[in-house]
Amino acid sequence: MKLHRIESSGIRALGYDPGRELLWVQYDSGSIYEYAGVPEDLYRRMLAAQPHPWSRYGIEVKSYPSRMVR
């Protein structure tokens, strides 16, 4: 999945697969987490919320099932 750099403290990049509703979040540490079942609208709202997408939507994102990708 292609990751797009964003302006944020704590998050380096975001990626989204609309066909599978998967959101990838790369943290400043370099680790990447995949969140399943995330609607595309939430991904778009996060992109629009720079430079503070995680402080606005992090709690909502964390409500979705996740796994560490790397």
N, C-alpha and C positions, 0 to 999 in steps of 0.2 A: 504494500500500500504506500502511496506517495504521501509524505509528510510535508506540511507547509509551515515554515517558520512563522511564529507569531511574536508580538510584543507582549510579554507577560512576565511577572515575577513568579518563578517556580515552574513554569511550563515553557519548554523550548519550541514544541511543534505540535500540530494537530493533523490528523488524517481521517478521512471518512469514506466508507464504502456504502453508497446508498442502496445497492442491491441486497446487501446482507445486513444493513443497519448496524454497522460496526464503526465505533469511534476509537481511534488510537490517540493516546496522549503520551507524548514524550516529555518527561520531566527534566529539569535542569541537571539532575544526576546522570542522565543518559538512559535511564530505564524507560521502557515503553509498556503501557498497559492498554489492553483492549477491553472496551465496554460494549456489551451486546444488547441489541434491541433499542438503541438510541435513535430517536427520530431525527431526520435530516434537519428539521426546524431548529432543534437544540444545537446542532453543530453550527448552523448559520448564525444563530444568536451568539454563540461563543466567539465566532470570528468577528462579529460586529461589536463585541464588548471589549475589544482590546483598548487599553493595556491591562484590563482586569477581568478576563473571562473566567478564571477559576474562582475568584472571590464572589462573582455573581452566580455562577452555574455549577461550581464544584460539588456542592451538596446534592444537587439534582443528578449529576452524572454518576456520582458514587452510589446512587440508589439502583443502578443497573448492574447485572452480573458482570464480573470482570476477571481477567487473568493477566498475569505478567507474560509479555511476549519476549522481552529480553531486558 
